[in-house]
Amino acid sequence: MTRTTSSAVRIAFLLSELNAVLDRNDLARTIDVARMAEDNGIDDVIVGEHIAMGPHAARDGLPENARAFMSPWHQRPDNPQLEGPTTLAAIAGATSRVRLVAAALLGALRHPVVMAKQLASLDMLSGGRLVVMPSVSWQPEESEACGVPFKSRGRVLDDAIGAWQALWGEQPASFKSDSFSFENVWCQPAPTRPGGPPMWFGGSSLHKRALDRIVRCGSGFFPEYYVIDDDWSRLDAALASAGRSRDELELVTGILPALSPGDRSAKLTDSTEILELQLAQGFRTFVVNPAQFVETVEEIPAFTQDLHRLMTRSLP
């Protein structure tokens, strides 16, 4: 393994959007890419997910470049996506060092007792490498297919997180909410850390529920690329009211690829327009989708070395 990036910065590879370099019938190679990432000094691997896609997933049209991030309402409904925790479990068995980030984990769409057990097991089997980023689905069809009313999904997710924390705490555990309730149950084994895996929160806007989740149980903040001054002020005030500070949060952002129309990959040197701003705002964990910058899987090791050099040069 080669580690060339300063320890002041972490680099995370997004592995759930590799469609440009992996055929839909060859998704098992996601594990190979994870192993490749670890062998080339990448710190974290991230897997997002959808459980089911509705017919209007591409309501606003497909992106001009197929390598663009899979943003809401711009996705093919038949796009194959591996289930998040299952994929991370396979990656855990093939790696030994990288953190395993379950991003956009649709916690509201699974029963929280089962989800708490699954996440605790994954955390233990991976040696405490799990990070969880709970989220909600943006498509009504997905929520409804899982039996969760779309308009209730935020409240249900909050209830689910509360249930997880109860089950990851002192036992026997009890919990009561509008969505889920249980009393005097044991859920073992426990995660490796008291209180469970670290949790990141973020998204396209710092809405009230997201802000409340960060303050209540967040260890990381993952917005879209950078944060406007008003949102920093709101976050700092909310954290201070709870006796916390921004220094307690891992600040996570993404490298924005300079993609042109068509299916060609971006050049890393053309994709650093906001990097200086991101570093100045305190972001130190950077998420990269390698498929946006390479034409084939075989190019990933060379790309990672270019990425390490770029980040090392860019540090203030």
N, C-alpha and C positions, 0 to 999 in steps of 0.2 A: 504494500500500500504506500502511496505517495501523498503526503500532506504538504501543500505548498501555500495555502492561504493563511494569512495571519489569524491567530486565534481570536482577534477582535471582531471578526466577521464569520458568520455561518452561511453556508450555501446549501439550499434545499432543492432537490430535483422533484418536479411534479411528474408523476408516472401514470396518471390516469388520463392523459391527453396525448398519447403517443401515436395516434392514428396515422399521422403523416409518415411514420417510419415503421409501423407494425401493421401487418395485414390483420383484418378482423378475425381470421382463423388462426392467428399466430400470437394471440395475446399472452400465452404462457411465457413468451420471451420477456414480458414485463419483469419477471424474476431475474432474468439475465441482466437487464438494464440496471436493476437495483444493485446487483452484485458488482456490476461494472462501476456504478457510482461510488460504492464503498471502496473499491480497489483504487479509485482515482481521487480519493480525498474529499469527496462530497460528504457533508455532515448529516443531512437529513433526507429522507424520501417521503413524499406526500402522495396520498391517494384520496381523491375526491370520489363522489359517487352520485348516481341516480339509481333508484330502484325500479321505476317504470316511467316511460315517457309517453305523454299524451300526443294526440294527433296534431296539436297546435304548437308543438315545441319549436318549430321554425316559422312561427307566425309572422315575424318581422324580417324574414329572409335569411338565407345562409350568408356567412361572411364572404367577402371578396377573395380572401386568402384562406384556404382550408386549414392553415396552421394557426389561425387566430384562436385566442382563448374561447372556450365554449361558454359564451355569455348567455343570459336568459333570453329566450324566444328567438335564438339564432342557432338552434341545434336540430340535427336530423333525429326524428323520433326513433329510427332504427339503428342509431349509433350504438355499438356494443360497449357496455361499461361494466367492468368487473365490480362485484360487491366489495365495499371498502375494507371492513375488518377481516374478511376471508383472505383478501389479497395481501393485507399486511401480515397476516399469520404466516402465509407462505414465504413472504419476504423475510420475516423474522427467522425462519428456519434456514435461510440461505445467506444470512449476514450475521455479524456479531457486534457491530459498532454503531451504525447509523441510527439516528432516531427515526421512529415510525410515526408519522403524523396522519391521523384519520381526519382529514379536512372535509368540510361540508358534510359532516356526519349527520345523517337525517334522523336524529334522535327522537323526533316526534312521531316518526312513522314505524317505530318498533316498540314493543312493550318494554318499559324501563327495567323491570326486574331481569328479564332475559338479557337486555342490552348491558346492564351493570355486570352481570356474570360474564358475558362475552368479553367485555373490555378489561375486566380484572384478570381474566385468564390470559388474554393477549399480553397484558402488561407484565404478568409474572413470567410467562413463557419466553418473553423477549428480554428478560433481565431488567425490567423497568425502563424500557426505551420508548414507551408509548406516550404520545401527545394527542389530545382530543380537541377538535374544533367543531363543536355542535352547531348545526344550522337548520334551516327550514327549507322546504322545497318552494321554488318560485312558480311551479305549475300546478294549477288546481287539480288536473287529472291525476297526478301522482299522489297527492294527498288523499283524494277521494278513493283511489284504487286501494290504498292502505287503510281505509276506514277512518280517516281523520278529516273532519270538516276543515276546508282550506282556511276559513276565517278564524279558526280556533288554533291554528298550528303554532303560533307564537306562545300562547298560554300553555298548550300541551307540552311544548319543548321545555318551558320553564319548570313545569311540574315534573317532567322526566328527569331533568338535571337535579332537582331536589331529591327525587327518589334515588338516583345514583349515589348522591352524596350521603344519603342516609344509609344505604347498603354498604358503602365503603367506609363507614364510621363505626362507632361502638355498636356491638351486637349483643343481644338480639336487637334488630332495627324495626322501627315503626315509622310510618309516614302517612299523611293524609292530605289530599288535595282534591280539587274538583275533578281531576282526570284519573288519578290513581290512588289507591290506599292499600296499606298492608300493616300488619301488627305482629310484633314479636317473631321475626324471622331471622334466620342466619343465612348469609350468602358468602360462602367461603370457597376458594381461598380469597383473601383480601389482596388488593393491588400492592405493589411493592412499597409505595409511599403512603403515609397516613393521609387520608382524605382523597386518595385516588390520583390518577394521572393529571399532569398539568393540562389546563384548558386555555385555548386561544379563542378569542371572539373577534369579529370584524364584519366586513362586507362593504357594500357600495355606499352606505351612509351610516352615520353614527346615530341611529334612531334610539328612542328611549329604551326599548327592551334590550338592545345591544349594549347601551351604556350601563344599564342596570346589571347585566350579566358580567360585564368586565369588572365592575366595582365589587360585586358580590363574590365572584369565584374565579375571575380571570387571572391567568398568569402571563398571557400574551395578547397583543393587540395587532390584528392583521387587516388594515384598511386597504383600499384600492390605491396603491402606488405612493400617495403622500396625503398629508392632512392639512386642511385649511386652518387658519389661526383660531377661528371661532370654535372649531371642534376640539382643538387642543385645550382651549380655555374651559369648555364644558367638561371635558374629560378630567382635567386637573382639579376643577372644583368638586366634581362628583367623588373623585378619589379622596380628596382632602376631607370631605364630609364624613367619610368612612374610616378616617385615620390611615389612609394609604397614600402612595405617591406614584407618579409615572415611573420612577426609578425601579419599582418592583416588577414592571412589565417587560417582557421580551417584545421588542418592536419589530414586526415582520412586514415585509413588503415584497414587491416583485420587480424583476427586470422587464421593462416594457420593450418588446421587440419591434424593430422598425421594419414591419412587413409591408410589402407592396402587393397590388392585385396579382392574382395568379397563385401558384402553389409553391413558389420558390421560398427557401429558407431566408431568414434575416441574417445580416452581418452583425456580429457582436459589437464591432467598433462603431456601428451606426445606431446602436440601441442604448446609448448612455446619456441621453439628453437630460434626464432628470436625476441621474445618479448622484450628482453633487448635492442637490437639494435633499434627496432621501438621506444621505449620510449626515448632512447638517441637521436634519430633524431628529437624528438619533437612531435611525433604523440600522440594525446590524445583522438581521437575518434576511437573506434575499432568496426568493423563490424563483426558479428558472425552469421553464419547460424546454428540455434539450431538443425536442422534436421541432421547435421553432427555429433552431439554429444549425441543424445538420440535415443532410439528405438521406443518410443511412445510419443505422445503429452503430456500424463499425467506426463512424467518425466521432462518436461520443467521447472516447478517451482523449483525443487531441483537443476537442472542444473544452473539456474540463480544465485542461492545462491553460488554455487561453483565458478561461474565466478566472482561474486562480490568479493569473498574472494581472488581469484587469483590476480585480478587487484589491489586490495588494498595492498596486500603483495609485488607486483612487482614495485609499484611506487618508484622512486628514492627519 
